[in-house]
Amino acid sequence: MPEHVKWFEEIGMGDVPQVGGKNASLGELIQSLKAGGVRVPDGFATTAAAYRTFVAANGIEAAMRSRILAYRSGDASLRETGDAIRELFLASDFPPEIADSIRSHYRELGRRAGLERLSVAVRSSATAEDLPDASFAGQQETFLNVAGERELMDACRRCYASLFTDRAISYREVKGFDHLDVALSIGVQRMVRSDVGASGVMFSIDTDSGFPRAAVISAAWGLGETVVQGTINPDKYLVFKPLLAGAAAGAAAGAAAEGPSEGPGEGPSPIIEKTLGSKAQKMVYSRGGHARTRTVDTSDAERRAFVLADAEILTLARWAVSVEEHYQRPMDMEWARDGETGELFMVQARPETVQSQKTGPRFTLHHLLETGTVLATGAAIGDSIAQGTACVIRSAADIDKFRDGAILVTEMTDPDWVPVMKRAAGIVTDHGGPTSHAAIVSRELGVPAVVGTGNATAVLAEDQAVTLSCAEGDTGRVYAGSLAFEAEEVDLGELPQTRTKVMVNIASPAAAFQWWRLPADGVGLARMEFIISALIRVHPMALVHPERVTDLQEAAQIRELTAGYADPGDYFVETLARGIAKIAAPYYPNPVIVRLSDFKTNEYAHLLGGASFEEAEENPMLGFRGASRYYDERYREGFALECRALKRVRERLGFRNIIVMVPFCRTPLEADKVLAVMAENGLVRGEHGLQVYMMCEIPSNVVLAEQFATRFDGFSIGSNDLTQLVLGVDRDSAQLAALFDERDEAVMSMISEAIRKAHAAGIKIGICGQGPSNHPEFAAFLVGEGIDSISLNPDSYLRTVPRIAEAEKLASGG
């Protein structure tokens, strides 16, 4: 006689046909990883045999088949079909032997926990779900805070009925599964008290770019359904997995510790992004009445606070590594933190089904060819561009009004929307994060989405023409009008090898993962000022001396941005360090050259609080910029924050591949002063492998190259500034644009001399200017002169590498 109920510890991945992917995975986690520190709540599962016995004992199969045939022939709507089949289940009873077994296992689970009336989560696990090519995420129901045998049996019956929700029927139709071949297993699991704690989802791969070396964690207060359903915007954390030293040992250490104190132990803390979500609501247990849960508003303190401490983020990331290593594939997981004990738990794990299916070296790059007015921004889901007219639908009751090929605009998407999601050109939502159920399904369907805009349904008008772009990094944008764009198909396998190191220029942490597949030799230029202006937004000196900010509105904005930091300077250090780390992660352990801030005074003045610290200059391009600022009393304390951030990203986060580069260094004496100030702030050239480069962008840098070479480990030619100063042409002047050309004989002579002198001194020299990207003959000249590296903009990398290879061939006489 087949077994109807099994304990989780009795099942594993070999039992998917009996207990479905979700329950089999829970059993596998308990069997294989619990001893290594991955905590999983106890529970049991009913089998597929129990489901089929239930169907047979109640004699409902013929009626089910008839209803499906009527739907497929068009004689019944999806809603009518789902309602009718669910009613068949709800009017049926469990055979006594199955009911008795479920009740006895529930009582034993309570005895294990020391509780007579144990609260459990009752989850559905279909035998065709959580497969490598189909996630079925959220297609069946979950019932939380179920207590008592009567409530348990009712929840189990409703789980069976949920095998035929409208969304589940629709999803199986899309995937080509026979409805009657699929059975359902019920998982009964001890509830983690996350209602007074926290919960969320986690992926062992970056779900937007497919970058395999990052773990992505979403977190919210209360029960996890708000994250999965996409009803709130959760916190988001990114962890760089290769620097999680001793992942297995760390997981074991985390298991032994209690609550928030469980931690990373020794080694790096490679959290490369922490984004505070609004977390406007949370789901908690209901008090009285029939509803088991209710949604309430969060407090101001909860909205302003990160859900997870750094130690907890690292513990979860180590668990993600352990789970991924065990399954040998990227994984999609759910976690919860018990608010009473502080313990973390893994409550679900299944294969990631979108990015992990993309194989081979081919990928498509989408490029906007024009710009427009940005109407809304949110998290980018996917990496493509879509156009259409907005179809604003605020309620699932109006879902039938959707127009095929339109841009679906709604407050939130959940599994009930799947039938129209797959017919949409793109999706825009007010709420939800990048790991919400809506985002998962959008990726799986290959439909670009911008989620969590906060205001899309208010600012996008019905029938308005819009362009939805997910091709600009992790921020998705909705533009007014139909903007021109192109799609470029690329085969990386066809790129030739080069002797010259070919690197990339990366300005934005948001776009860093977009280019991880490029076989670049590292980052030749990461501009610190972009991170400061885009993410930090505040003048460094305004954080050191907030009392000197005279603009009251800007002072209030600075207080808002730095809320939660005891020292406003820590906001700068932490944000800058993580921004640099995110740029460095895709290229680790190859070198990543980070240029110290190179704002001009007018650009510094535009930062929040900047007007209180910057004086107007007639010619900022040749004024108080670059190296001259770092040792000057007017900026020295701000520069100390830059040094602290670089020290943190190298030593605390673990990215020792970062090289520091000094811009606009006019004299060897100035170089000595800068290096001395860096050393005072913990950045000592040669210590912990620290290399310091100098931008070679002033004629004096070339003339005195031998002297500069004794002070630095490498040069990087800045061809824009060098051209400007050699030719005496303002590079921003429209009137003189025709004279500005890196290929001018005088400029090329200077570059040739710089390369020769650097090699004579035994140091490396590269170029990070725009010239090689724009002009193939300029790239050929650099190769002929023997330059060590050429750093290109990512979008020109693919077309320039073959030119470099051809130039190398010609230079060698091949």
Stockholm file with secondary structure:
# STOCKHOLM 1.0

chainA/1-814         MPEHVKWFEEIGMGDVPQVGGKNASLGELIQSLKAGGVRVPDGFATTAAAYRTFVAANGIEAAMRSRILAYRSGDASLRETGDAIRELFLASDFPPEIADSIRSHYRELGRRAGLERLSVAVRSSATAEDLPDASFAGQQETFLNVAGERELMDACRRCYASLFTDRAISYREVKGFDHLDVALSIGVQRMVRSDVGASGVMFSIDTDSGFPRAAVISAAWGLGETVVQGTINPDKYLVFKPLLAGAAAGAAAGAAAEGPSEGPGEGPSPIIEKTLGSKAQKMVYSRGGHARTRTVDTSDAERRAFVLADAEILTLARWAVSVEEHYQRPMDMEWARDGETGELFMVQARPETVQSQKTGPRFTLHHLLETGTVLATGAAIGDSIAQGTACVIRSAADIDKFRDGAILVTEMTDPDWVPVMKRAAGIVTDHGGPTSHAAIVSRELGVPAVVGTGNATAVLAEDQAVTLSCAEGDTGRVYAGSLAFEAEEVDLGELPQTRTKVMVNIASPAAAFQWWRLPADGVGLARMEFIISALIRVHPMALVHPERVTDLQEAAQIRELTAGYADPGDYFVETLARGIAKIAAPYYPNPVIVRLSDFKTNEYAHLLGGASFEEAEENPMLGFRGASRYYDERYREGFALECRALKRVRERLGFRNIIVMVPFCRTPLEADKVLAVMAENGLVRGEHGLQVYMMCEIPSNVVLAEQFATRFDGFSIGSNDLTQLVLGVDRDSAQLAALFDERDEAVMSMISEAIRKAHAAGIKIGICGQGPSNHPEFAAFLVGEGIDSISLNPDSYLRTVPRIAEAEKLASGG
#=GR chainA/1-814 SS CCCSEEEGGGCCGGGHHHHHHHHHHHHHHHHHTGGGTCCCCCEEEECHHHHHHHHHHHTCHHHHHHHHHHHHHTSSCHHHHHHHHHHHHHTCCCCHHHHHHHHHHHHHHHHHHTCSSCEEEEEEEETTCSBTTBCCTTSSCEEEEEESHHHHHHHHHHHHHGGGCHHHHHHHHHHTCCTTTCCEEEEEEECCCGGGSEEEEEESSCTTTCCTTEEEEEEEEBCTHHHHHTCSCCEEEEEEGGGSTTHHHHHHHHHHSCGGGCCCCSSCCCEEEEECCCCCEEEEECCSSSCSEEEEECCHHHHHSCSSCHHHHHHHHHHHHHHHHHHTSCEEEEEEECTTTCCEEEEEEEECCSGGGCCSSEEEEEEESSCCCEEEEEEEESSCEEEEEEEECCSGGGGGGCCTTSEEEESCCCGGGHHHHTTCSEEEESSCCTTSHHHHHHHHHTCCEEECCSSHHHHSCTTCEEEEECCSSSEEEEEESCCCEEEEEEEGGGCCCCSSEEEEEECCGGGGGGGTTSCCSCEEEEEHHHHIIIIICBCHHHHHCGGGCCCHHHHHHHHHHTTTCSSHHHHHHHHHHHHHHHHHGGGTTSCEEEECCCCCHHHHHTSBTGGGTCCCCSCGGGSSCTHHHHTSTTTHHHHHHHHHHHHIIIIISCCTTEEEEECSCCSHHHHHHHHHHHHHTTCCTTGGGCCEEEEECSHHHHHTHHHHHTTCSEEEECHHHHHHHHHTCCTTCSTTGGGCCTTSHHHHHHHHHHHHHHHHHTCEEEECSSHHHHCHHHHHHHHHHTCSEEEECHHHHHHHHHHHHHHHHHHTTC
#=GC SS_cons         CCCSEEEGGGCCGGGHHHHHHHHHHHHHHHHHTGGGTCCCCCEEEECHHHHHHHHHHHTCHHHHHHHHHHHHHTSSCHHHHHHHHHHHHHTCCCCHHHHHHHHHHHHHHHHHHTCSSCEEEEEEEETTCSBTTBCCTTSSCEEEEEESHHHHHHHHHHHHHGGGCHHHHHHHHHHTCCTTTCCEEEEEEECCCGGGSEEEEEESSCTTTCCTTEEEEEEEEBCTHHHHHTCSCCEEEEEEGGGSTTHHHHHHHHHHSCGGGCCCCSSCCCEEEEECCCCCEEEEECCSSSCSEEEEECCHHHHHSCSSCHHHHHHHHHHHHHHHHHHTSCEEEEEEECTTTCCEEEEEEEECCSGGGCCSSEEEEEEESSCCCEEEEEEEESSCEEEEEEEECCSGGGGGGCCTTSEEEESCCCGGGHHHHTTCSEEEESSCCTTSHHHHHHHHHTCCEEECCSSHHHHSCTTCEEEEECCSSSEEEEEESCCCEEEEEEEGGGCCCCSSEEEEEECCGGGGGGGTTSCCSCEEEEEHHHHIIIIICBCHHHHHCGGGCCCHHHHHHHHHHTTTCSSHHHHHHHHHHHHHHHHHGGGTTSCEEEECCCCCHHHHHTSBTGGGTCCCCSCGGGSSCTHHHHTSTTTHHHHHHHHHHHHIIIIISCCTTEEEEECSCCSHHHHHHHHHHHHHTTCCTTGGGCCEEEEECSHHHHHTHHHHHTTCSEEEECHHHHHHHHHTCCTTCSTTGGGCCTTSHHHHHHHHHHHHHHHHHTCEEEECSSHHHHCHHHHHHHHHHTCSEEEECHHHHHHHHHHHHHHHHHHTTC
//
